Amino acid sequence: MGEVLHLSKYPAGAGGMDNVLRLHAAAGERTCALLTRPDAPVDATSGRGVLGPVASVHAPRAWLRRRWARQRPAAVAEAVLYYNCWGVEGLAAADGAARRVAYLHNLFPDMPRFVRHYAPWFDGFLCVSPAMQAAVQAALPAEVRSRCHAVTLPVDGRFYTGTEAEPLRAPILGWCGRIARAQKRVDRFPALLAALDRTGRDYRIEIVGDGPDHAWLAEALRGHPRVTLHSWENPEQLAARMRRWRYAVTLSDYEGQSLALLEAMAAGCLPLYPDFHGGAELPPALADACLYRRGDMDDLAAHWRRLEQAGAGMRAEMQRALRAQAEKHRPENYLASVRAALADLAAQPARVVAPPAAGAAEWLPVWCYNRFYRRLTGTR
């Protein structure tokens, strides 16, 4: 495979897929952020990654394309990866791609409509889980389905190693991610705490992350004696913290693949995960024990109570199975899976893709396109 260029909406921040972007840059692949991140300073990625052009949401989309056409690297990229397809309508005429690839990270609520809209623009699709691959293939035309590949998300090696923490009197249920009510559903924490309290068992909750609803969550949970909020932590700090957790909680309405879940599995945490993936990346034998009905905090608490009652020996056996399952997500396996998928797409004939968008809509500000994009995904 030749040169690869990664086009993301924002520069790498603190989230899971941001770490994936950094991994590609460190591996010598070019990365480019198209907009300034509204809630954080620009973070130039390491390696040979390039940052730019950077524009605000108030710039017209046509201006963004013209600026990118002037600044993109002179060499034609063998593959240009659009992260969650964002911006391809305006940039396709100038991206210099030999193969244009959609790199999909989220299993959106309206995935069929989203895929049908973007299918004409791309030579192939990368998905971050088998569940997402199946959903995308079902929405694609039959002749394109073989161009859709699942890749194995990478877990930093520090989550696999380290000294086991001393057992604590009260088990810790941990949560890590972007603090937002949309998708991540942090607004479910008050109901979760009430459900856990009704079990009569002792516990602690640790929340790690930041996001648009951090202030709201801090106020909603203020004064609760069992809850501690932490800001984003680097992989070494987070890995050490997760080794103190007994459980890793997910409250989301949907996920493409939760990297926080995979990190927690590598660290030995027992997941309490919504059932929207029918098992996600869990060992099949653990699905009944760990998957609760999405959005049902009483069911989550019931699963937690049963796991606590199972005893330390049974939990240790589950932890060994989870760590073994997480082994396939080591970074070298992820990079190999991406390169194999891109090599397969490079060996197939290029597709005829849709022409670049034109007309008055190109001169509307980028925030108008953002609204259109969110409607496609079903998230707003």
VOBA-1610 file (N, C-alpha, C; in pm, whole numbers, padded with zeros to 5 digits, always signed):
BEGIN
Met+00084-00119+00000Met+00000+00000+00000Met+00088+00124+00000Gly+00051+00225-00080Gly+00127+00348-00087Gly+00091+00445+00023Glu+00108+00575-00005Glu+00080+00678+00094Glu-00066+00677+00136Val-00088+00699+00266Val-00222+00705+00322Val-00240+00841+00389Leu-00353+00905+00363Leu-00385+01034+00423Leu-00515+01020+00501His-00512+01067+00626His-00629+01061+00713His-00688+01201+00725Leu-00816+01215+00690Leu-00885+01343+00699Leu-00988+01335+00812Ser-00962+01408+00919Ser-01055+01412+01031Ser-01116+01550+01043Lys-01232+01555+01104Lys-01300+01684+01120Lys-01221+01776+01211Tyr-01173+01723+01325Tyr-01102+01804+01423Tyr-00963+01746+01449Pro-00871+01827+01501Pro-00742+01773+01546Pro-00763+01673+01659Ala-00664+01589+01681Ala-00673+01488+01786Ala-00693+01552+01922Gly-00795+01506+01993Gly-00821+01552+02129Gly-00790+01441+02227Ala-00881+01420+02323Ala-00854+01323+02429Ala-00937+01196+02417Gly-01023+01185+02317Gly-01111+01069+02306Gly-01043+00947+02247Gly-01118+00837+02242Gly-01063+00712+02195Gly-01016+00716+02050Met-01100+00766+01960Met-01061+00770+01819Met-00952+00873+01794Asp-00939+00970+01882Asp-00827+01065+01872Asp-00695+00993+01895Asn-00694+00897+01987Asn-00573+00817+02009Asn-00542+00730+01888Val-00645+00684+01819Val-00625+00607+01696Val-00558+00695+01591Leu-00603+00819+01579Leu-00544+00913+01484Leu-00396+00935+01515Arg-00363+00949+01642Arg-00224+00967+01681Arg-00140+00843+01646Leu-00198+00728+01661Leu-00126+00604+01629Leu-00088+00601+01482His-00179+00642+01395His-00148+00645+01252His-00039+00748+01222Ala-00046+00862+01288Ala+00057+00964+01266Ala+00193+00913+01312Ala+00195+00846+01427Ala+00321+00792+01478Ala+00376+00683+01388Ala+00287+00616+01313Ala+00330+00512+01219Ala+00378+00570+01086Gly+00380+00704+01074Gly+00433+00768+00955Gly+00329+00803+00851Glu+00201+00793+00884Glu+00097+00828+00789Glu+00054+00973+00810Arg+00015+01039+00702Arg-00022+01181+00710Arg-00162+01195+00766Thr-00179+01293+00853Thr-00311+01324+00908Thr-00341+01471+00886Cys-00468+01502+00873Cys-00508+01640+00849Cys-00640+01667+00918Ala-00644+01774+00998Ala-00768+01819+01059Ala-00824+01933+00975Leu-00954+01932+00955Leu-01016+02029+00865Leu-01076+02150+00937Leu-01109+02135+01065Leu-01167+02244+01141Leu-01096+02259+01274Thr-01099+02379+01328Thr-01050+02397+01465Thr-01153+02338+01561Arg-01103+02274+01666Arg-01192+02215+01766Arg-01248+02327+01853Pro-01382+02336+01867Pro-01440+02450+01936Pro-01414+02452+02086Asp-01386+02334+02147Asp-01379+02328+02293Asp-01240+02293+02344Ala-01137+02302+02258Ala-01003+02265+02303Ala-00900+02328+02211Pro-00779+02351+02259Pro-00673+02404+02173Pro-00629+02301+02070Val-00571+02351+01961Val-00520+02263+01858Val-00405+02180+01911Asp-00406+02051+01881Asp-00303+01958+01928Asp-00239+01894+01806Ala-00121+01940+01768Ala-00054+01883+01651Ala-00013+01740+01681Thr-00050+01647+01593Thr-00019+01507+01615Thr+00128+01482+01590Ser+00178+01369+01643Ser+00319+01338+01632Ser+00348+01268+01500Gly+00473+01227+01482Gly+00513+01158+01359Gly+00519+01255+01243Arg+00488+01205+01123Arg+00493+01288+01003Arg+00357+01349+00973Gly+00269+01346+01070Gly+00137+01402+01046Gly+00143+01551+01019Val+00058+01599+00930Val+00049+01742+00903Val-00085+01790+00952Leu-00089+01911+01000Leu-00212+01969+01053Leu-00250+02088+00967Gly-00362+02079+00902Gly-00408+02189+00819Gly-00470+02137+00692Pro-00553+02211+00623Pro-00595+02346+00663Pro-00691+02342+00781Val-00688+02445+00860Val-00778+02455+00974Val-00870+02573+00951Ala-00998+02549+00961Ala-01095+02655+00937Ala-01201+02649+01047Ser-01280+02753+01058Ser-01387+02755+01157Ser-01518+02717+01089Val-01619+02689+01170Val-01749+02651+01115Val-01819+02768+01048His-01763+02887+01062His-01824+03003+00997His-01773+03024+00855Ala-01671+02949+00814Ala-01620+02961+00678Ala-01712+02888+00582Pro-01727+02938+00459Pro-01806+02863+00360Pro-01733+02736+00320Arg-01809+02634+00285Arg-01748+02506+00250Arg-01660+02519+00126Ala-01698+02602+00032Ala-01617+02622-00088Ala-01480+02679-00052Trp-01475+02768+00046Trp-01347+02825+00090Trp-01259+02717+00149Leu-01319+02627+00228Leu-01243+02518+00289Leu-01181+02429+00180Arg-01257+02398+00077Arg-01205+02313-00031Arg-01092+02381-00105Arg-01108+02507-00135Arg-01003+02578-00209Arg-00874+02589-00127Arg-00890+02613+00002Arg-00771+02621+00085Arg-00702+02486+00094Trp-00779+02381+00106Trp-00721+02247+00110Trp-00651+02214-00021Ala-00710+02252-00134Ala-00648+02224-00264Ala-00512+02291-00276Arg-00494+02408-00213Arg-00366+02479-00219Arg-00264+02416-00125Gln-00309+02357-00013Gln-00216+02315+00092Gln-00192+02165+00098Arg-00271+02085+00033Arg-00253+01941+00048Arg-00118+01900-00010Pro-00061+01788+00041Pro+00068+01741-00009Pro+00065+01716-00159Ala+00177+01740-00224Ala+00182+01729-00370Ala+00164+01586-00417Ala+00217+01489-00342Ala+00206+01350-00384Ala+00062+01301-00374Val+00019+01227-00476Val-00115+01170-00474Val-00118+01056-00372Ala-00215+01058-00282Ala-00227+00953-00182Ala-00291+00830-00245Glu-00237+00713-00211Glu-00296+00589-00258Glu-00435+00569-00199Ala-00453+00615-00075Ala-00584+00608-00009Ala-00603+00731+00078Val-00719+00792+00069Val-00758+00901+00157Val-00875+00851+00241Leu-00855+00852+00374Leu-00957+00804+00467Leu-01033+00922+00525Tyr-01163+00924+00502Tyr-01250+01025+00560Tyr-01312+00968+00688Tyr-01282+01031+00802Tyr-01332+00982+00930Tyr-01481+01014+00942Asn-01560+00909+00948Asn-01706+00918+00951Asn-01762+00998+00833Cys-01689+00998+00722Cys-01733+01057+00594Cys-01743+01208+00596Trp-01709+01272+00706Trp-01737+01415+00718Trp-01660+01495+00613Gly-01734+01578+00537Gly-01675+01673+00445Gly-01647+01623+00305Val-01675+01496+00275Val-01636+01442+00145Val-01706+01513+00030Glu-01830+01559+00052Glu-01902+01625-00058Glu-01827+01747-00109Gly-01766+01822-00017Gly-01697+01942-00059Gly-01553+01921-00099Leu-01488+01814-00048Leu-01344+01797-00068Leu-01308+01694-00174Ala-01402+01616-00219Ala-01369+01507-00312Ala-01299+01557-00438Ala-01336+01676-00484Ala-01275+01727-00607Ala-01130+01767-00588Ala-01085+01777-00462Ala-00950+01828-00438Ala-00867+01737-00349Asp-00916+01618-00313Asp-00843+01539-00213Asp-00726+01462-00271Gly-00717+01449-00403Gly-00604+01380-00464Gly-00599+01232-00434Ala-00715+01169-00418Ala-00719+01030-00378Ala-00716+00935-00497Ala-00630+00833-00488Ala-00641+00722-00582Ala-00755+00629-00540Arg-00772+00613-00409Arg-00885+00541-00352Arg-00940+00624-00237Arg-01071+00640-00237Arg-01136+00717-00131Arg-01207+00617-00039Val-01177+00624+00091Val-01224+00524+00186Val-01299+00592+00300Ala-01417+00542+00333Ala-01493+00590+00448Ala-01450+00510+00570Tyr-01402+00579+00673Tyr-01360+00514+00797Tyr-01467+00545+00901Leu-01552+00447+00930Leu-01671+00468+01011Leu-01646+00425+01156His-01672+00518+01248His-01644+00495+01389His-01769+00481+01473Asn-01883+00523+01422Asn-02004+00523+01504Asn-02117+00452+01431Leu-02189+00368+01505Leu-02306+00301+01451Leu-02426+00393+01478Phe-02446+00490+01389Phe-02545+00595+01410Phe-02687+00537+01416Pro-02779+00608+01483Pro-02917+00560+01488Pro-02979+00543+01349Asp-02945+00631+01257Asp-03002+00621+01122Asp-02894+00575+01024Met-02827+00464+01057Met-02715+00416+00976Met-02754+00385+00832Pro-02868+00323+00803Pro-02900+00293+00662Pro-02906+00419+00576Arg-02973+00525+00624Arg-02981+00647+00544Arg-02844+00710+00528Phe-02765+00711+00636Phe-02631+00767+00631Phe-02546+00695+00526Val-02549+00562+00527Val-02468+00484+00433Val-02517+00503+00290Arg-02647+00505+00270Arg-02700+00522+00134Arg-02658+00658+00076His-02655+00761+00161His-02613+00893+00112His-02468+00892+00068Tyr-02381+00830+00149Tyr-02237+00840+00123Tyr-02181+00730+00033Ala-02256+00625+00007Ala-02203+00514-00072Ala-02148+00556-00207Pro-02212+00647-00282Pro-02158+00680-00416Pro-02022+00748-00415Trp-01978+00798-00300Trp-01854+00875-00297Trp-01730+00791-00272Phe-01745+00665-00232Phe-01631+00592-00177Phe-01602+00462-00251Asp-01471+00428-00255Asp-01425+00301-00309Asp-01442+00187-00209Gly-01445+00220-00081Gly-01457+00116+00020Gly-01487+00174+00156Phe-01510+00084+00252Phe-01552+00123+00386Phe-01473+00043+00490Leu-01427+00112+00594Leu-01367+00048+00710Leu-01460+00069+00829Cys-01485-00036+00906Cys-01574-00030+01022Cys-01498-00080+01145Val-01529-00025+01261Val-01450-00054+01380Val-01504-00172+01460Ser-01603-00243+01408Ser-01651-00363+01476Ser-01726-00449+01375Pro-01734-00580+01399Pro-01815-00666+01312Pro-01962-00627+01311Ala-02014-00579+01425Ala-02154-00536+01429Ala-02177-00419+01334Met-02084-00323+01332Met-02097-00211+01239Met-02083-00259+01095Gln-01990-00347+01070Gln-01972-00399+00934Gln-02101-00462+00883Ala-02169-00540+00965Ala-02293-00603+00923Ala-02400-00499+00892Ala-02410-00393+00975Ala-02510-00289+00952Ala-02481-00211+00825Val-02353-00182+00799Val-02316-00107+00680Val-02337-00192+00555Gln-02296-00317+00558Gln-02314-00404+00442Gln-02461-00419+00408Ala-02548-00426+00508Ala-02691-00440+00482Ala-02748-00319+00409Ala-02687-00202+00431Ala-02736-00079+00368Ala-02671-00050+00233Leu-02561-00118+00201Leu-02489-00094+00076Leu-02551-00171-00040Pro-02534-00121-00164Pro-02571-00201-00280Pro-02494-00334-00280Ala-02555-00437-00331Ala-02497-00572-00324Ala-02357-00576-00384Glu-02334-00502-00492Glu-02206-00509-00561Glu-02093-00441-00484Val-02125-00369-00378Val-02024-00295-00302Val-01995-00362-00167Arg-02074-00458-00126Arg-02062-00512+00009Arg-01926-00577+00035Ser-01865-00633-00068Ser-01734-00696-00047Ser-01625-00593-00021Arg-01654-00466-00041Arg-01556-00359-00018Arg-01568-00302+00124Cys-01643-00367+00208Cys-01663-00322+00347Cys-01587-00416+00440His-01494-00361+00519His-01408-00441+00606His-01422-00397+00751Ala-01408-00492+00843Ala-01399-00462+00985Ala-01253-00462+01027Val-01214-00364+01108Val-01078-00358+01162Val-01085-00370+01314Thr-00975-00407+01376Thr-00972-00427+01521Thr-00911-00303+01588Leu-00993-00230+01663Leu-00944-00107+01726Leu-00826-00137+01819Pro-00731-00041+01830Pro-00611-00066+01911Pro-00627-00024+02056Val-00572-00105+02145Val-00565-00072+02287Val-00418-00049+02322Asp-00390+00063+02384Asp-00253+00095+02424Asp-00195-00019+02509Gly-00069-00054+02483Gly-00007-00166+02552Gly-00001-00152+02703Arg-00009-00028+02754Arg+00000-00008+02899Arg-00122-00063+02973Phe-00233-00085+02901Phe-00351-00142+02967Phe-00335-00292+02992Tyr-00240-00355+02924Tyr-00220-00499+02940Tyr-00120-00533+03050Thr-00045-00435+03094Thr+00063-00463+03191Thr+00045-00379+03317Gly+00119-00415+03420Gly+00115-00337+03543Gly+00081-00425+03661Thr+00103-00371+03778Thr+00078-00443+03902Thr-00069-00439+03938Glu-00122-00552+03975Glu-00262-00557+04016Glu-00282-00473+04143Ala-00391-00399+04145Ala-00421-00315+04262Ala-00471-00403+04377Glu-00448-00354+04497Glu-00498-00424+04614Glu-00652-00420+04615Pro-00717-00530+04653Pro-00864-00528+04659Pro-00913-00420+04756Leu-01018-00350+04717Leu-01074-00244+04800Leu-01199-00296+04871Arg-01230-00233+04983Arg-01349-00275+05058Arg-01475-00259+04976Ala-01489-00144+04911Ala-01607-00119+04828Ala-01567-00129+04681Pro-01634-00213+04601Pro-01598-00224+04459Pro-01622-00093+04386Ile-01535-00064+04290Ile-01547+00059+04210Ile-01609+00025+04076Leu-01713+00100+04040Leu-01770+00096+03906Leu-01717+00219+03834Gly-01641+00201+03726Gly-01579+00312+03656Gly-01648+00342+03524Trp-01639+00467+03486Trp-01690+00512+03355Trp-01587+00606+03297Cys-01560+00594+03166Cys-01462+00680+03099Cys-01515+00721+02963Gly-01502+00850+02929Gly-01544+00892+02796Gly-01574+01040+02788Arg-01640+01076+02679Arg-01682+01214+02655Arg-01808+01239+02735Ile-01804+01338+02823Ile-01917+01363+02912Ile-02023+01442+02834Ala-02121+01369+02785Ala-02225+01428+02702Ala-02355+01350+02723Arg-02465+01424+02723Arg-02595+01357+02734Arg-02633+01290+02602Ala-02601+01353+02490Ala-02628+01290+02360Ala-02534+01172+02342Gln-02586+01061+02299Gln-02515+00935+02276Gln-02461+00873+02403Lys-02374+00944+02478Lys-02311+00884+02596Lys-02406+00872+02714Arg-02511+00950+02716Arg-02621+00944+02812Arg-02574+00951+02958Val-02487+01049+02985Val-02445+01068+03124Val-02560+01116+03212Asp-02671+01158+03149Asp-02788+01197+03228Asp-02851+01076+03298Arg-02805+00955+03269Arg-02857+00835+03336Arg-02787+00809+03470Phe-02681+00884+03501Phe-02610+00857+03626Phe-02697+00872+03750Pro-02781+00977+03764Pro-02865+00984+03885Pro-02954+00861+03903Ala-03014+00813+03793Ala-03099+00694+03802Ala-03016+00570+03836Leu-02893+00563+03782Leu-02807+00450+03813Leu-02771+00448+03962Leu-02736+00563+04015Leu-02701+00570+04157Leu-02819+00528+04245Ala-02938+00572+04207Ala-03057+00533+04285Ala-03078+00382+04278Ala-03058+00323+04160Ala-03077+00178+04145Ala-02972+00101+04225Leu-02849+00147+04223Leu-02744+00081+04300Leu-02770+00094+04450Asp-02816+00211+04493Asp-02845+00230+04635Asp-02954+00135+04682Arg-03051+00106+04595Arg-03161+00018+04635Arg-03115-00126+04658Thr-02998-00163+04605Thr-02949-00299+04629Thr-02900-00318+04772Gly-02868-00207+04841Gly-02818-00215+04977Gly-02672-00254+04988Arg-02602-00262+04874Arg-02461-00303+04875Arg-02371-00178+04870Asp-02250-00193+04920Asp-02155-00082+04918Asp-02088-00075+04780Tyr-02055+00045+04735Tyr-01990+00064+04605Tyr-01933+00205+04598Arg-01848+00229+04498Arg-01801+00362+04463Arg-01809+00376+04311Ile-01826+00499+04263Ile-01825+00527+04119Ile-01718+00630+04091Glu-01635+00603+03988Glu-01537+00699+03938Glu-01570+00731+03793Ile-01574+00860+03760Ile-01605+00908+03625Ile-01482+00981+03574Val-01432+00939+03459Val-01311+00999+03401Val-01345+01056+03263Gly-01315+01184+03241Gly-01338+01242+03110Gly-01374+01388+03118Asp-01418+01440+03005Asp-01462+01579+02996Asp-01554+01589+02875Gly-01622+01701+02863Gly-01711+01717+02751Gly-01811+01827+02775Pro-01905+01844+02682Pro-01995+01959+02687Pro-02088+01960+02808Asp-02113+01844+02869Asp-02206+01839+02983Asp-02136+01811+03115His-02006+01845+03122His-01933+01822+03247His-01992+01904+03362Ala-02019+02031+03337Ala-02074+02116+03443Ala-02211+02066+03487Trp-02292+02025+03389Trp-02425+01972+03423Trp-02413+01848+03511Leu-02324+01756+03475Leu-02310+01632+03551Leu-02256+01660+03691Ala-02157+01749+03700Ala-02101+01782+03831Ala-02209+01837+03924Glu-02298+01920+03871Glu-02406+01975+03952Glu-02507+01866+03988Ala-02539+01779+03892Ala-02639+01674+03917Ala-02592+01575+04022Leu-02462+01552+04031Leu-02408+01454+04125Leu-02343+01516+04248Arg-02350+01647+04258Arg-02283+01716+04367Arg-02334+01668+04502Gly-02238+01637+04589Gly-02274+01595+04724Gly-02298+01447+04740His-02300+01370+04631His-02320+01226+04647His-02191+01164+04701Pro-02196+01098+04814Pro-02072+01053+04880Pro-02000+00940+04808Arg-02064+00876+04712Arg-02003+00759+04648Arg-01940+00791+04512Val-01946+00916+04467Val-01906+00951+04331Val-01785+01044+04333Thr-01689+01018+04242Thr-01574+01106+04222Thr-01560+01132+04073Leu-01544+01260+04035Leu-01522+01297+03895Leu-01375+01332+03874His-01317+01280+03766His-01179+01310+03728His-01179+01363+03585Ser-01080+01446+03555Ser-01065+01495+03417Ser-00997+01387+03333Trp-00972+01417+03204Trp-00903+01323+03116Trp-00768+01284+03176Glu-00729+01160+03155Glu-00599+01112+03202Glu-00525+01047+03086Asn-00391+01051+03093Asn-00313+00987+02987Asn-00324+00835+03002Pro-00282+00758+02899Pro-00301+00612+02905Pro-00239+00547+03028Glu-00121+00592+03070Glu-00057+00532+03186Glu-00140+00554+03313Gln-00189+00677+03331Gln-00271+00707+03448Gln-00403+00631+03444Leu-00466+00630+03326Leu-00596+00564+03314Leu-00583+00413+03334Ala-00476+00354+03278Ala-00456+00210+03296Ala-00440+00175+03444Ala-00363+00256+03516Ala-00345+00231+03660Ala-00478+00244+03734Arg-00558+00343+03694Arg-00688+00361+03759Arg-00780+00243+03729Met-00784+00199+03602Met-00875+00090+03566Met-00840-00040+03638Arg-00714-00058+03671Arg-00677-00179+03744Arg-00733-00179+03887Arg-00778-00063+03933Arg-00844-00055+04064Arg-00994-00078+04052Trp-01048-00062+03929Trp-01190-00082+03909Trp-01223-00231+03904Arg-01338-00266+03956Arg-01387-00401+03937Arg-01481-00409+03817Tyr-01548-00298+03786Tyr-01646-00295+03677Tyr-01624-00171+03590Ala-01655-00184+03462Ala-01655-00071+03369Ala-01797-00057+03314Val-01855+00061+03335Val-01995+00086+03301Val-02004+00164+03170Thr-02097+00126+03085Thr-02130+00202+02964Thr-02279+00234+02968Leu-02315+00360+02943Leu-02455+00404+02950Leu-02510+00446+02814Ser-02432+00435+02708Ser-02463+00495+02579Ser-02590+00438+02516Asp-02647+00518+02425Asp-02756+00471+02341Asp-02704+00393+02221Tyr-02581+00421+02176Tyr-02521+00351+02064Tyr-02370+00373+02067Glu-02298+00278+02011Glu-02153+00288+01996Glu-02113+00211+01870Gly-02014+00262+01797Gly-01956+00182+01691Gly-01874+00070+01752Gln-01780+00108+01833Gln-01704+00019+01920Gln-01645+00105+02029Ser-01671+00073+02152Ser-01623+00153+02264Ser-01478+00118+02293Leu-01387+00211+02265Leu-01247+00187+02298Leu-01227+00182+02449Ala-01306+00260+02523Ala-01297+00254+02670Ala-01333+00115+02720Leu-01429+00050+02655Leu-01464-00088+02693Leu-01346-00181+02670Leu-01281-00170+02554Leu-01169-00258+02522Leu-01053-00235+02618Glu-01026-00109+02651Glu-00920-00078+02747Glu-00951-00139+02884Ala-01077-00127+02925Ala-01116-00182+03054Ala-01104-00335+03055Met-01140-00400+02944Met-01124-00544+02936Met-00978-00585+02950Ala-00888-00512+02880Ala-00746-00542+02889Ala-00694-00525+03031Ala-00752-00429+03104Ala-00710-00404+03243Ala-00776-00499+03341Gly-00870-00580+03294Gly-00933-00679+03381Gly-01064-00637+03444Cys-01129-00531+03391Cys-01258-00489+03446Cys-01370-00574+03388Leu-01473-00600+03468Leu-01593-00668+03420Leu-01687-00563+03360Pro-01729-00579+03235Pro-01815-00478+03172Pro-01960-00490+03218Leu-02024-00377+03233Leu-02169-00369+03243Leu-02212-00286+03123Tyr-02255-00354+03018Tyr-02263-00294+02884Tyr-02404-00310+02828Pro-02455-00208+02755Pro-02588-00219+02694Pro-02592-00333+02591Asp-02710-00385+02568Asp-02723-00501+02480Asp-02741-00467+02333Phe-02706-00343+02293Phe-02733-00307+02153Phe-02642-00377+02052His-02533-00438+02094His-02445-00510+02001His-02463-00661+02010Gly-02551-00706+02096Gly-02568-00849+02111Gly-02443-00920+02160Gly-02358-00851+02232Gly-02238-00913+02284Gly-02113-00831+02264Ala-02120-00731+02176Ala-02005-00645+02150Ala-01880-00729+02132Glu-01772-00693+02202Glu-01648-00768+02194Glu-01631-00865+02311Leu-01738-00893+02383Leu-01727-00979+02500Leu-01711-01126+02459Pro-01641-01205+02538Pro-01644-01350+02516Pro-01790-01398+02523Pro-01834-01481+02430Pro-01976-01520+02426Pro-02030-01572+02558Ala-01948-01642+02635Ala-01996-01700+02761Ala-02031-01594+02864Leu-01983-01470+02845Leu-02007-01365+02944Leu-02122-01273+02907Ala-02184-01294+02791Ala-02287-01202+02745Ala-02402-01194+02844Asp-02454-01306+02890Asp-02568-01303+02982Asp-02533-01232+03113Ala-02410-01251+03158Ala-02370-01193+03286Ala-02347-01043+03278Cys-02306-00993+03162Cys-02257-00855+03152Cys-02345-00760+03070Leu-02436-00812+02988Leu-02517-00725+02903Leu-02651-00697+02969Tyr-02682-00568+02989Tyr-02810-00528+03046Tyr-02895-00462+02939Arg-03025-00449+02966Arg-03115-00385+02870Arg-03080-00237+02858Arg-03057-00193+02736Arg-03014-00054+02713Arg-03110+00043+02780Gly-03054+00135+02857Gly-03132+00240+02921Gly-03199+00200+03050Asp-03193+00073+03089Asp-03262+00023+03208Asp-03163+00015+03324Met-03162+00117+03409Met-03065+00122+03517Met-03094+00017+03625Asp-03220-00020+03643Asp-03250-00126+03738Asp-03194-00259+03690Asp-03199-00283+03560Asp-03143-00407+03506Asp-02991-00406+03518Leu-02928-00290+03496Leu-02783-00280+03515Leu-02747-00314+03660Ala-02821-00255+03754Ala-02793-00281+03895Ala-02815-00428+03930Ala-02914-00492+03868Ala-02939-00634+03894Ala-02824-00720+03844His-02770-00686+03725His-02653-00759+03673His-02534-00740+03766Trp-02514-00619+03815Trp-02402-00592+03906Trp-02416-00672+04036Arg-02538-00677+04089Arg-02560-00750+04213Arg-02531-00900+04195Arg-02572-00956+04081Arg-02546-01098+04056Arg-02397-01125+04041Leu-02324-01033+03976Leu-02180-01051+03962Leu-02111-01042+04098Glu-02157-00953+04184Glu-02100-00944+04318Glu-02127-01072+04397Gln-02245-01127+04379Gln-02280-01249+04452Gln-02209-01373+04397Ala-02157-01364+04274Ala-02089-01479+04213Ala-01962-01516+04286Gly-01901-01420+04356Gly-01782-01449+04433Gly-01654-01416+04359Ala-01545-01403+04437Ala-01417-01359+04382Ala-01361-01459+04282Gly-01377-01591+04308Gly-01321-01691+04217Gly-01385-01685+04079Met-01517-01675+04074Met-01586-01665+03945Met-01550-01537+03873Arg-01541-01424+03945Arg-01504-01298+03882Arg-01362-01305+03826Ala-01270-01369+03896Ala-01133-01383+03846Ala-01130-01464+03717Glu-01212-01567+03708Glu-01219-01646+03585Glu-01272-01562+03469Met-01372-01479+03495Met-01424-01389+03393Met-01318-01289+03349Gln-01242-01236+03444Gln-01137-01139+03411Gln-01032-01202+03319Arg-00996-01325+03344Arg-00898-01391+03256Arg-00953-01405+03114Ala-01081-01437+03101Ala-01143-01449+02968Ala-01146-01314+02897Leu-01174-01208+02971Leu-01179-01075+02911Leu-01042-01030+02865Arg-00939-01054+02945Arg-00803-01016+02906Arg-00760-01093+02781Ala-00794-01220+02774Ala-00759-01300+02657Ala-00829-01247+02533Gln-00956-01207+02548Gln-01032-01153+02435Gln-00970-01022+02388Ala-00918-00942+02481Ala-00862-00812+02446Ala-00727-00822+02376Glu-00662-00936+02379Glu-00529-00951+02321Glu-00527-00917+02172Lys-00635-00947+02100Lys-00635-00921+01956Lys-00635-00772+01923His-00657-00688+02026His-00665-00544+02003His-00533-00473+02031Arg-00425-00545+02040Arg-00295-00479+02053Arg-00269-00394+01928Pro-00196-00281+01943Pro-00180-00187+01831Pro-00128-00250+01703Glu-00033-00343+01713Glu+00023-00402+01591Glu-00083-00481+01514Asn-00177-00543+01585Asn-00284-00616+01518Asn-00380-00520+01447Tyr-00406-00406+01511Tyr-00492-00305+01448Tyr-00430-00253+01319Leu-00305-00211+01324Leu-00241-00156+01205Leu-00237-00260+01093Ala-00212-00385+01128Ala-00210-00490+01025Ala-00347-00507+00963Ser-00455-00497+01043Ser-00589-00514+00988Ser-00626-00399+00894Val-00585-00276+00928Val-00612-00162+00839Val-00535-00177+00708Arg-00408-00213+00717Arg-00327-00226+00595Arg-00378-00338+00506Ala-00424-00447+00564Ala-00479-00557+00484Ala-00606-00513+00414Ala-00692-00438+00484Ala-00815-00390+00421Ala-00786-00293+00307Leu-00691-00202+00328Leu-00658-00105+00222Leu-00591-00175+00105Ala-00511-00277+00131Ala-00450-00352+00020Ala-00556-00423-00063Asp-00658-00476+00003Asp-00767-00540-00070Asp-00840-00439-00158Leu-00866-00321-00104Leu-00936-00218-00183Leu-00849-00170-00299Ala-00718-00160-00277Ala-00628-00115-00384Ala-00623-00216-00498Ala-00647-00342-00468Ala-00643-00447-00572Ala-00770-00451-00654Gln-00875-00381-00611Gln-01002-00382-00684Gln-01011-00258-00774Pro-01089-00266-00881Pro-01103-00150-00968Pro-01160-00030-00893Ala-01113+00089-00930Ala-01168+00209-00869Ala-01314+00224-00908Arg-01394+00277-00815Arg-01535+00298-00842Arg-01557+00436-00905Val-01664+00448-00980Val-01706+00579-01028Val-01779+00646-00913Val-01727+00758-00869Val-01785+00825-00753Val-01864+00947-00797Ala-01947+00996-00706Ala-02032+01109-00737Ala-01949+01233-00765Pro-01996+01323-00852Pro-01922+01447-00879Pro-01925+01539-00758Pro-01830+01632-00750Pro-01830+01725-00636Pro-01957+01808-00633Ala-01999+01842-00511Ala-02117+01925-00496Ala-02093+02063-00556Ala-02196+02124-00602Ala-02185+02257-00664Ala-02309+02337-00629Gly-02305+02465-00665Gly-02422+02548-00645Gly-02410+02635-00521Ala-02521+02703-00492Ala-02521+02801-00384Ala-02492+02740-00249Ala-02527+02611-00228Ala-02505+02549-00099Ala-02358+02547-00061Glu-02268+02548-00161Glu-02125+02546-00133Glu-02078+02674-00064Trp-02157+02779-00072Trp-02117+02906-00013Trp-02185+02932+00120Leu-02262+02834+00169Leu-02316+02843+00304Leu-02206+02808+00404Pro-02214+02859+00526Pro-02110+02828+00624Pro-02111+02679+00661Val-01996+02633+00709Val-01980+02492+00742Val-02081+02447+00847Trp-02122+02536+00937Trp-02217+02493+01040Trp-02349+02449+00979Cys-02386+02503+00862Cys-02507+02455+00793Cys-02488+02310+00749Tyr-02368+02280+00698Tyr-02340+02142+00660Tyr-02343+02051+00782Asn-02293+02099+00896Asn-02298+02019+01019Asn-02441+01981+01055Arg-02534+02074+01039Arg-02674+02045+01070Arg-02728+01938+00975Phe-02696+01951+00846Phe-02737+01850+00748Phe-02678+01714+00783Tyr-02551+01712+00822Tyr-02480+01587+00856Tyr-02546+01520+00976Arg-02581+01599+01079Arg-02642+01540+01198Arg-02780+01483+01166Arg-02853+01547+01076Arg-02982+01490+01036Arg-02963+01355+00967Leu-02857+01344+00886Leu-02829+01217+00820Leu-02803+01106+00921Thr-02732+01138+01027Thr-02695+01036+01126Thr-02810+01001+01219Gly-02911+01088+01226Gly-03021+01066+01319Gly-02988+01105+01461Thr-02884+01189+01479Thr-02842+01226+01614Thr-02892+01364+01656Arg-02964+01432+01572Arg-03014+01564+01611Arg-03144+01592+01537
//
